[in-house]
Amino acid sequence: MNGHSVPLLVMAGVSEASEPERMVSLARHAITLDLVDRALTVPALRPIVVATNSATLAGELAGRPVIVDHDNPGSRFTLAV
């Protein structure tokens, strides 16, 4: 990070305990990917950090130049600093 950039932190925890929660999680997943892709076009937003407990989302972010803070599924969703 330099004096001309601002870090972006996205917290995208998911829960799939019920069908409505699964549907909301899928929407959050799509929104997070869209947000990250848009943020990557803004050079002043660096670094981009995504904290998630979703293995699927972490996998989809693997090819992007972002830092993924991945919590294990089933564990409490936290941000490791």
N, CA, C and O atoms as CSV, one atom per row, in Angstrom:
chain,resi,resn,atom,element,x,y,z
A,1,MET,N,N,0.852,-1.173,0.000
A,1,MET,CA,C,0.000,0.000,0.000
A,1,MET,C,C,0.897,1.233,0.000
A,1,MET,O,O,1.891,1.288,0.724
A,2,ASN,N,N,0.542,2.208,-0.805
A,2,ASN,CA,C,1.274,3.466,-0.815
A,2,ASN,C,C,0.323,4.600,-0.444
A,2,ASN,O,O,-0.838,4.357,-0.112
A,3,GLY,N,N,0.810,5.831,-0.499
A,3,GLY,CA,C,-0.006,6.965,-0.123
A,3,GLY,C,C,-1.149,7.263,-1.072
A,3,GLY,O,O,-1.991,8.113,-0.781
A,4,HIS,N,N,-1.191,6.575,-2.202
A,4,HIS,CA,C,-2.217,6.829,-3.210
A,4,HIS,C,C,-3.195,5.666,-3.371
A,4,HIS,O,O,-3.909,5.582,-4.370
A,5,SER,N,N,-3.223,4.788,-2.403
A,5,SER,CA,C,-4.148,3.655,-2.494
A,5,SER,C,C,-4.909,3.483,-1.187
A,5,SER,O,O,-4.484,3.939,-0.126
A,6,VAL,N,N,-6.032,2.819,-1.301
A,6,VAL,CA,C,-6.895,2.543,-0.162
A,6,VAL,C,C,-7.208,1.052,-0.179
A,6,VAL,O,O,-7.664,0.532,-1.197
A,7,PRO,N,N,-6.971,0.355,0.934
A,7,PRO,CA,C,-7.310,-1.067,0.936
A,7,PRO,C,C,-8.824,-1.270,0.907
A,7,PRO,O,O,-9.585,-0.479,1.465
A,8,LEU,N,N,-9.232,-2.332,0.253
A,8,LEU,CA,C,-10.647,-2.708,0.206
A,8,LEU,C,C,-10.804,-4.040,0.915
A,8,LEU,O,O,-10.168,-5.026,0.542
A,9,LEU,N,N,-11.645,-4.073,1.933
A,9,LEU,CA,C,-11.927,-5.297,2.669
A,9,LEU,C,C,-13.375,-5.683,2.427
A,9,LEU,O,O,-14.287,-4.905,2.705
A,10,VAL,N,N,-13.584,-6.889,1.907
A,10,VAL,CA,C,-14.924,-7.412,1.660
A,10,VAL,C,C,-15.105,-8.622,2.558
A,10,VAL,O,O,-14.314,-9.564,2.499
A,11,MET,N,N,-16.137,-8.603,3.385
A,11,MET,CA,C,-16.432,-9.743,4.258
A,11,MET,C,C,-17.659,-10.447,3.701
A,11,MET,O,O,-18.753,-9.883,3.679
A,12,ALA,N,N,-17.474,-11.674,3.254
A,12,ALA,CA,C,-18.531,-12.405,2.565
A,12,ALA,C,C,-18.753,-13.765,3.219
A,12,ALA,O,O,-18.453,-14.805,2.633
A,13,GLY,N,N,-19.278,-13.744,4.429
A,13,GLY,CA,C,-19.603,-14.987,5.117
A,13,GLY,C,C,-20.889,-15.579,4.578
A,13,GLY,O,O,-21.810,-14.851,4.209
A,14,VAL,N,N,-20.951,-16.893,4.532
A,14,VAL,CA,C,-22.151,-17.563,4.031
A,14,VAL,C,C,-22.677,-18.535,5.077
A,14,VAL,O,O,-21.938,-19.026,5.931
A,15,SER,N,N,-23.979,-18.798,4.981
A,15,SER,CA,C,-24.630,-19.797,5.814
A,15,SER,C,C,-25.608,-20.544,4.924
A,15,SER,O,O,-26.351,-19.938,4.153
A,16,GLU,N,N,-25.600,-21.847,5.037
A,16,GLU,CA,C,-26.492,-22.659,4.209
A,16,GLU,C,C,-27.319,-23.600,5.067
A,16,GLU,O,O,-27.584,-24.739,4.681
A,17,ALA,N,N,-27.727,-23.110,6.244
A,17,ALA,CA,C,-28.490,-23.940,7.174
A,17,ALA,C,C,-29.915,-24.198,6.694
A,17,ALA,O,O,-30.542,-25.176,7.100
A,18,SER,N,N,-30.424,-23.326,5.832
A,18,SER,CA,C,-31.778,-23.497,5.311
A,18,SER,C,C,-31.796,-23.044,3.850
A,18,SER,O,O,-30.842,-22.429,3.373
A,19,GLU,N,N,-32.866,-23.347,3.158
A,19,GLU,CA,C,-32.972,-22.952,1.747
A,19,GLU,C,C,-32.939,-21.434,1.569
A,19,GLU,O,O,-32.239,-20.957,0.676
A,20,PRO,N,N,-33.657,-20.660,2.371
A,20,PRO,CA,C,-33.550,-19.198,2.214
A,20,PRO,C,C,-32.125,-18.679,2.461
A,20,PRO,O,O,-31.665,-17.781,1.755
A,21,GLU,N,N,-31.428,-19.235,3.453
A,21,GLU,CA,C,-30.050,-18.821,3.709
A,21,GLU,C,C,-29.139,-19.199,2.539
A,21,GLU,O,O,-28.239,-18.439,2.179
A,22,ARG,N,N,-29.371,-20.357,1.955
A,22,ARG,CA,C,-28.577,-20.786,0.798
A,22,ARG,C,C,-28.790,-19.823,-0.370
A,22,ARG,O,O,-27.839,-19.470,-1.067
A,23,MET,N,N,-30.033,-19.400,-0.583
A,23,MET,CA,C,-30.338,-18.478,-1.677
A,23,MET,C,C,-29.664,-17.118,-1.453
A,23,MET,O,O,-29.130,-16.529,-2.393
A,24,VAL,N,N,-29.687,-16.626,-0.225
A,24,VAL,CA,C,-29.034,-15.354,0.090
A,24,VAL,C,C,-27.516,-15.495,-0.084
A,24,VAL,O,O,-26.856,-14.583,-0.584
A,25,SER,N,N,-26.976,-16.629,0.326
A,25,SER,CA,C,-25.543,-16.868,0.177
A,25,SER,C,C,-25.129,-16.871,-1.291
A,25,SER,O,O,-24.078,-16.331,-1.637
A,26,LEU,N,N,-25.937,-17.468,-2.150
A,26,LEU,CA,C,-25.638,-17.463,-3.586
A,26,LEU,C,C,-25.647,-16.044,-4.143
A,26,LEU,O,O,-24.815,-15.694,-4.980
A,27,ALA,N,N,-26.578,-15.240,-3.680
A,27,ALA,CA,C,-26.629,-13.841,-4.123
A,27,ALA,C,C,-25.397,-13.087,-3.632
A,27,ALA,O,O,-24.801,-12.324,-4.392
A,28,ARG,N,N,-25.008,-13.288,-2.381
A,28,ARG,CA,C,-23.809,-12.636,-1.846
A,28,ARG,C,C,-22.567,-13.042,-2.619
A,28,ARG,O,O,-21.687,-12.223,-2.882
A,29,HIS,N,N,-22.510,-14.306,-2.976
A,29,HIS,CA,C,-21.387,-14.846,-3.745
A,29,HIS,C,C,-21.258,-14.086,-5.069
A,29,HIS,O,O,-20.173,-13.624,-5.421
A,30,ALA,N,N,-22.356,-13.961,-5.790
A,30,ALA,CA,C,-22.352,-13.264,-7.085
A,30,ALA,C,C,-21.999,-11.787,-6.912
A,30,ALA,O,O,-21.229,-11.233,-7.697
A,31,ILE,N,N,-22.561,-11.155,-5.890
A,31,ILE,CA,C,-22.282,-9.742,-5.629
A,31,ILE,C,C,-20.809,-9.539,-5.292
A,31,ILE,O,O,-20.196,-8.574,-5.749
A,32,THR,N,N,-20.241,-10.434,-4.501
A,32,THR,CA,C,-18.833,-10.325,-4.131
A,32,THR,C,C,-17.937,-10.432,-5.355
A,32,THR,O,O,-17.003,-9.645,-5.508
A,33,LEU,N,N,-18.212,-11.404,-6.235
A,33,LEU,CA,C,-17.410,-11.544,-7.450
A,33,LEU,C,C,-17.514,-10.299,-8.325
A,33,LEU,O,O,-16.511,-9.847,-8.878
A,34,ASP,N,N,-18.699,-9.748,-8.454
A,34,ASP,CA,C,-18.896,-8.540,-9.240
A,34,ASP,C,C,-18.140,-7.365,-8.617
A,34,ASP,O,O,-17.470,-6.615,-9.327
A,35,LEU,N,N,-18.243,-7.201,-7.306
A,35,LEU,CA,C,-17.557,-6.121,-6.615
A,35,LEU,C,C,-16.040,-6.226,-6.795
A,35,LEU,O,O,-15.373,-5.230,-7.074
A,36,VAL,N,N,-15.508,-7.421,-6.637
A,36,VAL,CA,C,-14.063,-7.618,-6.788
A,36,VAL,C,C,-13.639,-7.294,-8.223
A,36,VAL,O,O,-12.643,-6.600,-8.427
A,37,ASP,N,N,-14.367,-7.779,-9.201
A,37,ASP,CA,C,-14.016,-7.501,-10.597
A,37,ASP,C,C,-14.047,-6.003,-10.890
A,37,ASP,O,O,-13.180,-5.490,-11.597
A,38,ARG,N,N,-15.029,-5.312,-10.358
A,38,ARG,CA,C,-15.104,-3.849,-10.554
A,38,ARG,C,C,-13.965,-3.150,-9.819
A,38,ARG,O,O,-13.361,-2.220,-10.354
A,39,ALA,N,N,-13.668,-3.590,-8.600
A,39,ALA,CA,C,-12.600,-2.967,-7.819
A,39,ALA,C,C,-11.237,-3.160,-8.483
A,39,ALA,O,O,-10.367,-2.296,-8.375
A,40,LEU,N,N,-11.049,-4.279,-9.165
A,40,LEU,CA,C,-9.779,-4.531,-9.843
A,40,LEU,C,C,-9.515,-3.528,-10.963
A,40,LEU,O,O,-8.371,-3.369,-11.389
A,41,THR,N,N,-10.540,-2.862,-11.437
A,41,THR,CA,C,-10.357,-1.852,-12.487
A,41,THR,C,C,-9.963,-0.495,-11.907
A,41,THR,O,O,-9.687,0.441,-12.657
A,42,VAL,N,N,-9.935,-0.383,-10.587
A,42,VAL,CA,C,-9.588,0.879,-9.918
A,42,VAL,C,C,-8.222,0.688,-9.246
A,42,VAL,O,O,-8.144,0.104,-8.165
A,43,PRO,N,N,-7.156,1.171,-9.869
A,43,PRO,CA,C,-5.815,0.949,-9.319
A,43,PRO,C,C,-5.621,1.471,-7.892
A,43,PRO,O,O,-4.774,0.960,-7.161
A,44,ALA,N,N,-6.386,2.470,-7.495
A,44,ALA,CA,C,-6.233,3.032,-6.144
A,44,ALA,C,C,-6.799,2.125,-5.055
A,44,ALA,O,O,-6.560,2.366,-3.872
A,45,LEU,N,N,-7.539,1.093,-5.429
A,45,LEU,CA,C,-8.080,0.148,-4.442
A,45,LEU,C,C,-7.148,-1.053,-4.339
A,45,LEU,O,O,-7.330,-2.061,-5.023
A,46,ARG,N,N,-6.151,-0.927,-3.476
A,46,ARG,CA,C,-5.197,-2.001,-3.276
A,46,ARG,C,C,-4.702,-1.969,-1.850
A,46,ARG,O,O,-4.495,-0.878,-1.318
A,47,PRO,N,N,-4.504,-3.084,-1.210
A,47,PRO,CA,C,-4.868,-4.412,-1.688
A,47,PRO,C,C,-6.366,-4.654,-1.548
A,47,PRO,O,O,-7.070,-3.940,-0.833
A,48,ILE,N,N,-6.824,-5.671,-2.245
A,48,ILE,CA,C,-8.210,-6.117,-2.123
A,48,ILE,C,C,-8.174,-7.410,-1.313
A,48,ILE,O,O,-7.509,-8.375,-1.690
A,49,VAL,N,N,-8.897,-7.412,-0.197
A,49,VAL,CA,C,-8.917,-8.566,0.702
A,49,VAL,C,C,-10.353,-9.052,0.822
A,49,VAL,O,O,-11.262,-8.267,1.092
A,50,VAL,N,N,-10.553,-10.354,0.620
A,50,VAL,CA,C,-11.879,-10.949,0.778
A,50,VAL,C,C,-11.805,-11.990,1.889
A,50,VAL,O,O,-11.057,-12.963,1.795
A,51,ALA,N,N,-12.590,-11.774,2.938
A,51,ALA,CA,C,-12.694,-12.735,4.031
A,51,ALA,C,C,-13.979,-13.530,3.821
A,51,ALA,O,O,-15.059,-12.952,3.697
A,52,THR,N,N,-13.857,-14.859,3.780
A,52,THR,CA,C,-15.026,-15.706,3.520
A,52,THR,C,C,-14.861,-17.068,4.176
A,52,THR,O,O,-13.748,-17.515,4.455
A,53,ASN,N,N,-15.980,-17.709,4.413
A,53,ASN,CA,C,-15.970,-19.099,4.869
A,53,ASN,C,C,-16.485,-20.019,3.766
A,53,ASN,O,O,-16.795,-21.183,4.017
A,54,SER,N,N,-16.576,-19.496,2.548
A,54,SER,CA,C,-17.060,-20.268,1.407
A,54,SER,C,C,-15.892,-20.789,0.579
A,54,SER,O,O,-15.145,-20.010,-0.014
A,55,ALA,N,N,-15.739,-22.112,0.544
A,55,ALA,CA,C,-14.692,-22.710,-0.284
A,55,ALA,C,C,-14.942,-22.425,-1.764
A,55,ALA,O,O,-13.998,-22.242,-2.532
A,56,THR,N,N,-16.208,-22.388,-2.159
A,56,THR,CA,C,-16.551,-22.109,-3.554
A,56,THR,C,C,-16.107,-20.705,-3.945
A,56,THR,O,O,-15.478,-20.517,-4.986
A,57,LEU,N,N,-16.428,-19.728,-3.118
A,57,LEU,CA,C,-16.035,-18.348,-3.409
A,57,LEU,C,C,-14.518,-18.218,-3.391
A,57,LEU,O,O,-13.948,-17.581,-4.276
A,58,ALA,N,N,-13.864,-18.798,-2.417
A,58,ALA,CA,C,-12.402,-18.739,-2.348
A,58,ALA,C,C,-11.788,-19.337,-3.611
A,58,ALA,O,O,-10.806,-18.810,-4.134
A,59,GLY,N,N,-12.355,-20.423,-4.096
A,59,GLY,CA,C,-11.857,-21.044,-5.317
A,59,GLY,C,C,-12.033,-20.159,-6.536
A,59,GLY,O,O,-11.145,-20.088,-7.385
A,60,GLU,N,N,-13.164,-19.486,-6.631
A,60,GLU,CA,C,-13.410,-18.610,-7.769
A,60,GLU,C,C,-12.531,-17.366,-7.725
A,60,GLU,O,O,-12.248,-16.777,-8.768
A,61,LEU,N,N,-12.104,-16.967,-6.559
A,61,LEU,CA,C,-11.228,-15.803,-6.433
A,61,LEU,C,C,-9.766,-16.154,-6.662
A,61,LEU,O,O,-8.932,-15.258,-6.801
A,62,ALA,N,N,-9.443,-17.437,-6.705
A,62,ALA,CA,C,-8.050,-17.889,-6.788
A,62,ALA,C,C,-7.297,-17.310,-7.982
A,62,ALA,O,O,-6.093,-17.075,-7.874
A,63,GLY,N,N,-7.945,-17.075,-9.098
A,63,GLY,CA,C,-7.255,-16.551,-10.264
A,63,GLY,C,C,-7.162,-15.037,-10.301
A,63,GLY,O,O,-6.588,-14.474,-11.233
A,64,ARG,N,N,-7.712,-14.382,-9.314
A,64,ARG,CA,C,-7.709,-12.922,-9.284
A,64,ARG,C,C,-6.622,-12.426,-8.318
A,64,ARG,O,O,-6.297,-13.110,-7.348
A,65,PRO,N,N,-6.058,-11.232,-8.583
A,65,PRO,CA,C,-5.008,-10.707,-7.701
A,65,PRO,C,C,-5.582,-10.102,-6.420
A,65,PRO,O,O,-5.504,-8.894,-6.197
A,66,VAL,N,N,-6.154,-10.958,-5.591
A,66,VAL,CA,C,-6.729,-10.536,-4.320
A,66,VAL,C,C,-6.180,-11.428,-3.213
A,66,VAL,O,O,-5.687,-12.526,-3.470
A,67,ILE,N,N,-6.272,-10.948,-1.998
A,67,ILE,CA,C,-5.899,-11.742,-0.828
A,67,ILE,C,C,-7.181,-12.369,-0.302
A,67,ILE,O,O,-8.149,-11.666,-0.011
A,68,VAL,N,N,-7.188,-13.691,-0.179
A,68,VAL,CA,C,-8.369,-14.393,0.335
A,68,VAL,C,C,-8.055,-14.911,1.731
A,68,VAL,O,O,-7.138,-15.709,1.922
A,69,ASP,N,N,-8.830,-14.447,2.697
A,69,ASP,CA,C,-8.742,-14.927,4.077
A,69,ASP,C,C,-9.874,-15.938,4.238
A,69,ASP,O,O,-11.026,-15.568,4.461
A,70,HIS,N,N,-9.524,-17.232,4.120
A,70,HIS,CA,C,-10.544,-18.281,4.084
A,70,HIS,C,C,-10.658,-18.988,5.421
A,70,HIS,O,O,-9.685,-19.554,5.919
A,71,ASP,N,N,-11.851,-18.954,6.001
A,71,ASP,CA,C,-12.159,-19.727,7.203
A,71,ASP,C,C,-12.680,-21.088,6.761
A,71,ASP,O,O,-13.330,-21.202,5.722
A,72,ASN,N,N,-12.398,-22.101,7.536
A,72,ASN,CA,C,-12.897,-23.437,7.217
A,72,ASN,C,C,-14.415,-23.491,7.331
A,72,ASN,O,O,-14.990,-22.881,8.233
A,73,PRO,N,N,-15.077,-24.223,6.417
A,73,PRO,CA,C,-16.538,-24.374,6.524
A,73,PRO,C,C,-16.911,-24.954,7.884
A,73,PRO,O,O,-16.257,-25.864,8.394
A,74,GLY,N,N,-17.960,-24.413,8.444
A,74,GLY,CA,C,-18.427,-24.890,9.739
A,74,GLY,C,C,-17.789,-24.176,10.915
A,74,GLY,O,O,-18.292,-24.253,12.036
A,75,SER,N,N,-16.673,-23.471,10.669
A,75,SER,CA,C,-16.051,-22.734,11.765
A,75,SER,C,C,-16.674,-21.351,11.862
A,75,SER,O,O,-17.372,-20.907,10.951
A,76,ARG,N,N,-16.418,-20.686,12.958
A,76,ARG,CA,C,-16.926,-19.343,13.155
A,76,ARG,C,C,-16.263,-18.406,12.144
A,76,ARG,O,O,-15.047,-18.455,11.963
A,77,PHE,N,N,-17.047,-17.562,11.491
A,77,PHE,CA,C,-16.556,-16.634,10.495
A,77,PHE,C,C,-15.817,-15.492,11.176
A,77,PHE,O,O,-16.415,-14.729,11.935
A,78,THR,N,N,-14.501,-15.369,10.906
A,78,THR,CA,C,-13.682,-14.323,11.529
A,78,THR,C,C,-12.717,-13.762,10.507
A,78,THR,O,O,-12.483,-14.362,9.458
A,79,LEU,N,N,-12.169,-12.623,10.819
A,79,LEU,CA,C,-11.147,-11.999,9.987
A,79,LEU,C,C,-9.819,-12.120,10.708
A,79,LEU,O,O,-9.654,-11.617,11.820
A,80,ALA,N,N,-8.866,-12.795,10.061
A,80,ALA,CA,C,-7.526,-12.915,10.630
A,80,ALA,C,C,-6.706,-11.720,10.181
A,80,ALA,O,O,-6.503,-11.505,8.986
A,81,VAL,N,N,-6.242,-10.954,11.137
A,81,VAL,CA,C,-5.479,-9.744,10.797
A,81,VAL,C,C,-4.021,-9.967,11.133
A,81,VAL,O,O,-3.197,-9.077,10.927
